[in-house]
Amino acid sequence: MHPVAFLLSRRSMLLTSPVVVASFGSNMADATPSDTTKLYASAPTANNLSDISCAGRRFNLKGLQPVGRGAHGTVVVEPGGTILLKVSYANTASKVETECSTFQYLEAKEVPHVERCLAACRLEDGRSVALLTPYFTGSSQITSALVSSLAPSAKVVLARASAQFLVRSLMAGIAVSDLQALVRPDGSLLFIDFTEAGPIDDKFGAARAAQSLAEWSTTLPPSEHGATVDAVADELDRLAPSTLPEPAAAALASLASLPGAADSQAARLEAAVMRVAVVIR
């Protein structure tokens, strides 16, 4: 049997079964405001730092505005600027540096709708700072309720953007647990906070990929399941046959079980996955 065939055949069972999601960690609110206009005014700033220099750029921390704070660092921005500074804590410097490397790898692989890292630098006190862009103004952290409130045209934009990210990031060999994204009223997306990203070819890869898709599914109201499944199938149709790694194929195939998708939409997705999945002999 094809390695993902067993998963595809379970649609009817999964439609009535709860999804159990493993936990790999959390970094909620790390540059991921649920309402940017509210969080900017209240988030704490990084302490005990003055000027920050990185990659030929110099920033006076006292003149920076707080954006958010999470498990791995504090995020600030220059007034009117487009570059975010993510400043680690003393014990999370390597996490911030690794996240920057992941962003740069995904950029090199041309994965769209992802935050970019211009550089990461180690500060004199042992902390790290990463220069991130863009500053996604006018956005909110994505939720199911927020997606439901979008205009029809914005929902189309969101479905296509999310499908492009999900397929291409998995194709690049990266999955993100604790998946977070910002969305604007026009449906444009920016995926952020990759401190819990990892490869899909290590011992946690299959579980990480499955969790990533399960988490994303919780942000989608049932009314958008069909459009999402169609958008993912469209994106898979752009891939050459037998090129999608098996953990990625299995994770994407799980979207066929979304209860709001019609049987015909699920069948099309299953066929698209089967065509592009790498066959393990």
N, C-alpha and C positions, 0 to 999 in steps of 0.2 A: 504494500500500500504506500502511496505517496506520503511523505512525512507530515504534510498538513491535511491530508484527506480526512483523517479521523476527526480533526477539529472542525472541518467544514460540515461534516455529517451530523454535528451535534446541535444545529440551529434550533430545532424544535425543543430540545431539552433545555438549552441555555435560555430560551425565551421565558421559561418559567422558573429558572434557578437564579438565586442571588449570586452576585459576583463577589468573590473574596479577594481583597487586595492586600498584598504584603506591604510592609513598611520598610523603606530603606533610609528614612530620615526626613527632616523637614527644615525648611529655611523660609517659612512664610513671612511675608511683608518685607523681604529683602529687595528693595527697589520695586516693590509690586503693590502700590497703593490701591486699595479698593475704591477710593475716591480721591483723586490727586489733589483737588482743591482743599480738602480737609486735612490730609495727612501732611502736606508740606508745612503747614503752620505748626504742627504739634510734634513732629518726630524729633528725637534728640540728635545732637551733632556728635561727631567723634571728639573725644577728649584728649588733652595733653599733646596736641599737635598745633603747629603754627603754619609755616610755609611748607608746601609739598611740591617737589620737583620730580617730574617723570617724563621721559621721552622728549626732552627739550621744552617741555611746558612747565610753567611755574604757577602755582595757585596759592593764594592767601586764604587759609581755611576760615579765618574770621569773616571773610566776605562771601562765604559760600552758604547756600540755603540747604537745609536738611530736606531730604526726600523720603528716606525710610531707614529702618534698622532691623536686622534679622540676626539669625544664629551665627552668621559668619562675618558680619561687618556692618558698617554704617555707610549710607549713600548720601552724597551731597552734590550740589550743582552750582555753577556760577550763575548769578542773576542774568537771565536772558541768554544763557549759554546752551550749547547742545551736547556737551560732554559731561557725563556723570563720573564722579570719583567714588569708587567703592573701596573703603578703607577697612582692612581686616582688623581683627583683634590680635593680641599677641600670640594666641594659640591657634589662629586660623589662617595664618599667612599663606601656607602652602595650598589651602583650599581655594583661596582667591586667585592664586597664580595658576593653579590647575584649571580653574574655570575659564580664565583668560585664554589659556592654550586651547581649550575645547572650542571656545567661540572662534578663535582664529582658524582652527582646523575646519570647522563648519563653513566659515567664509571661503576658505580655499576650495572646499567641495561645492561651493555655490548653493548652499542650502538657504532658501529665502525665509524672510519674516523672523529673523533671529537677531538678538542684540549682538553688537560687534564690540570687540575689545581692541583698542588701538595699541595698548601696551600695558605691562604690569611691571612695577618696580618695587624693590625692597627698601623700606625706610630705615633711617639710622636706628630707630628704636626696635627694629625687628619686625614691625608690621609690614604689610604689603598694601599697595594701592593699585587698582586697575582703572584704566580710563575706558569708559564704556560709552557707546553711542548707538542709536540716537536717544535724545531725551524725548520720550513719546508723550508730548503734552496733549491735554484734552482727552486722555484715556482713563479707563477704569479697569480694575482687575475683573477678568471674565467670570461670570456666574451664569447658571442656567436662567435665572430670572432676567438678567441683563440681555442675554441672547434673545429671549422671548420678546423683549421690548423693542428690538431693532426693527427698522423698516425692512420690507421684503428685499429691496435691492441690497441693503447692508448684509442681510443674511446670506445672500448669494456670494458676496465678496468674502465673508467669513468662512463659508464652507470651502470655497476654492483655496483660500490662503491656508487654512488648517490642513487640508489634504496635501497641499504642496509641501508643507513643513513635515508632516508626519511621514510621508512616503520618502522624501529625500533625506531626512535625517536618519531614518532607519537604513536607507540604502547606503548612507555614508558610514554605517556601523555604530551609530550612537543612539542611545535611548535615554530618556530623562524621567526619573521618578520624581515625585512632587512637582509635576509639570505645571508651570504657571505662565499666564499670558495676559497682556493688556490689550484692550479692544477700544477702538474709537467709534463714534456714532455711525461712521460710514462703513463699519465692518472690518476695517483694516486691523491687522493683528501684529503684535510683537511678542515673541516668546523670550522670556527672561529667566534669570536665576538658574544657572546650570551647575550649581555646586553639587547636585546629586546626579549629574550625568555620568554615564559610563558606557563602555563598549558592550555590544551585544554578543561578542564571541568569548566572554569569560564565563566563569561558572554561575554568575548571577545574571548573565545577559538575557536569557529567555524570560526569566521572571521580571527583570527590569523593563523589557520591552512590553510584556503583557500588562504590567502595572501602569506604564505610561499611557497605553491605549485605554485601559479601564478608567484611569483618572480623567482623561479627556472626555470620555463618554459621559461622565457625570455632569459636565458643564453644558451638555446638549439637551434641550427639552425634546421630548418624543416627536414633536412636530418637525424637528430639524434632522431627525435620524435618516430619513430617506435621501435628503439632499447631500448629507455628509457621505453616505455610502456611495452615492453616484459620483461625487467629486473625487473620492479615493479611487474608485474604479477608473475614472477618467485619467487620473494621474498614473495609475499602474499601466494603463494602455500605452503610455509613452515609453515604458521601459522595454528593453530587449528581453526575449525569452530566456528563462533560466539564469537570471542575474540577481534576484532578490534573495539575500541570506535567509535560511530557514527560520531563525528566531523572529526575523522581521515579518516574514510571510505568515507565520502562525499568529503573531500579534494583530496584524492587519486583517486577517481572516476573521478574527473575533468580532469585528464590527458588523459582520453579517448577522449577528445575534441581536443587534439593537431592535427593540420591540417596535419602534416606529417605522422601521423600514419594511417595504412591501416584499413579498416573496420573490418577485421578479428582480427587484433591486439587489436583494441578498444573493440571488443566483448569479447575477452578473458580476458581483464582487468576487464571489467564490471562483468563477471562471477566470477572472482577471488575475487573482492570486495564483491559481494553479498554473497559469501560463508563464508567469515570471519567476516563480519560486525555483530556487536551486534544488535539483533532484539529488538526494544523497543515496548513493548505490552501495 
